[in-house]
Amino acid sequence: MRTLVLPFLCATLFLTGCSLKVVPQQVPQGVINPVDNSQTITKDGIAVKVANSDREMVSYNLDGTVTAFDVSIHNQTDREVGFSTDSFLLLDDQNRQHFPLTPERVKEIVSRDSYYLIPYPYVGFYYLEDYERTSAYTDTGSQLPYYYEVYPQDIYTRALNAETVIPGAKAEGLVYFRVDLAGTKEVKLLVFRKGASKSSPPDFTFPFAVSK
């Protein structure tokens, strides 16, 4: 009889951070923190901090690759500011544009492509053999873990929600993209105010160099 896995075991994930380095490139007014490889840019009283989320949830060994960026927005003004999902745009080194994935779309990718999934709210393997076999595919001898336990509800709760940021408040969370960083040498995360035209210069630009 096949051994059942505990329901809270989640789908196996590749951690791109295990083999890739995604390092911020200095820009005017930017402050780089080498500890978490983040960069903070402050303009007009709005401080935006961005880092590639390589230590959390970067990519899925599923249909395509999902990469997350950790974004923090601090409203230091006396008025409300807003950023929506379409405030973000990722450009790769071929100038291909990538729009953010909604949490619903990320969950759909996870739920559709994982092996023998346990129904929501848990995503995992029904059988230990399936879990071990898939885990073996990711074993490259690194000391770092090659899977990340993710509950589907975490995809929602950890996503950035910055529709309205009141004066003095912060909004933090992940912004997801369908892009394989292993196939690029650099990316730029462009950030626009809510409702701004994408044809206008972005309010914030965060370039990153990608290396193995």
Residue pairs with C-beta under 8 A, 6 or more apart in sequence:
2 127
2 128
2 129
3 127
3 128
3 129
4 126
4 127
4 128
5 124
5 125
5 126
5 127
5 128
5 131
6 124
7 118
7 122
7 124
8 122
8 124
8 149
8 151
9 124
9 125
9 131
9 149
10 122
10 123
10 124
10 147
10 148
10 149
10 150
10 151
11 60
11 62
11 110
11 114
11 115
11 117
11 123
11 124
11 125
11 150
12 61
12 131
12 134
12 135
12 138
12 146
12 147
13 57
13 58
13 59
13 60
13 61
13 146
13 147
13 148
13 150
14 58
14 59
14 60
14 61
14 138
14 146
15 54
15 58
15 59
15 144
15 145
15 146
15 147
15 148
16 22
16 54
16 58
16 59
16 65
16 67
16 181
16 182
17 52
17 54
17 55
17 58
17 144
18 140
18 142
18 144
18 146
19 140
19 142
19 182
19 212
20 54
20 181
20 182
20 210
20 211
20 212
21 37
21 209
21 210
21 211
21 212
22 37
22 52
22 54
22 181
22 187
22 208
22 209
22 210
23 37
23 208
23 209
23 211
24 30
24 32
24 37
24 38
24 39
24 50
24 51
24 206
24 207
24 208
25 186
25 207
25 208
25 209
26 32
26 39
27 39
27 41
27 205
27 206
27 207
29 41
29 42
29 43
30 39
30 40
30 41
30 206
31 39
31 40
31 41
32 38
32 39
33 39
33 40
36 51
37 51
37 52
37 54
38 49
38 50
38 51
38 70
39 49
39 50
39 51
39 206
40 47
40 48
40 49
41 47
41 48
41 204
41 205
41 206
42 48
42 76
43 203
43 204
44 77
45 75
45 76
45 77
46 73
46 74
46 75
46 76
46 77
46 81
46 203
47 72
47 73
47 74
47 76
48 71
48 72
48 73
48 74
48 191
48 204
48 206
49 71
49 72
49 73
49 74
50 69
50 70
50 71
50 72
50 189
50 191
50 204
50 206
51 69
51 70
52 58
52 67
52 68
52 69
52 70
52 181
52 208
53 67
53 68
53 69
53 70
53 174
56 68
56 70
56 148
56 158
56 174
57 66
57 68
57 148
57 150
57 158
57 174
58 66
58 67
58 68
58 181
59 65
59 66
59 67
59 180
59 181
60 66
60 109
60 110
60 113
61 134
61 137
61 138
62 109
62 110
62 112
62 113
62 114
63 109
63 112
63 113
64 109
64 178
64 180
65 178
65 179
65 180
65 181
65 182
66 101
66 106
66 109
66 176
66 177
66 178
67 176
67 177
67 178
67 179
67 180
67 181
68 174
68 175
68 176
68 177
69 88
69 90
69 174
69 175
69 177
69 189
70 172
70 173
70 174
71 88
71 160
71 162
71 172
71 173
71 174
71 175
71 191
72 170
72 171
72 172
73 81
73 83
73 160
73 162
73 165
73 170
73 171
73 172
74 169
74 170
75 81
75 165
75 166
75 167
75 168
75 169
75 170
76 168
77 167
78 167
79 167
80 164
80 165
80 166
80 167
81 164
81 165
81 193
81 194
82 162
82 163
82 164
82 165
82 193
82 194
82 195
83 160
83 162
83 163
83 165
83 171
83 191
83 192
83 193
83 194
84 162
84 163
84 194
84 195
85 100
85 102
85 175
86 99
86 100
87 162
87 191
87 192
87 193
87 194
87 196
88 99
88 100
88 175
88 189
88 190
88 191
88 192
89 97
89 98
89 99
89 189
89 190
89 192
89 198
89 202
90 97
90 98
90 99
90 100
90 177
90 179
90 187
90 188
90 189
90 190
91 97
91 98
91 187
91 188
91 190
92 98
92 179
92 184
92 186
92 187
93 184
93 185
93 186
93 187
94 184
98 177
98 178
98 179
99 177
100 175
100 176
100 177
101 109
101 176
101 177
101 178
102 176
103 155
103 156
103 159
103 176
105 176
106 155
106 176
107 152
107 155
107 156
110 123
110 150
110 152
110 155
111 117
111 120
111 123
111 152
114 123
114 124
114 125
115 125
115 130
115 134
116 125
116 126
116 127
116 130
117 123
117 124
117 125
117 126
118 124
118 125
118 126
120 152
121 151
121 152
121 153
122 151
122 152
123 150
123 151
123 152
124 131
125 131
125 134
135 146
135 147
138 146
138 147
139 146
140 146
158 173
158 174
159 173
159 174
159 175
159 176
160 171
160 172
160 173
160 174
160 175
161 171
161 173
162 171
162 173
163 194
165 171
175 189
179 187
181 187
181 210
182 210
182 212
184 210
185 209
185 210
185 211
186 207
186 208
186 209
186 210
187 207
187 208
187 210
188 205
188 206
188 207
188 208
189 205
189 206
189 208
190 202
190 204
190 205
190 206
191 202
191 203
191 204
191 205
191 206
192 198
192 200
192 202
192 203
193 203
196 203
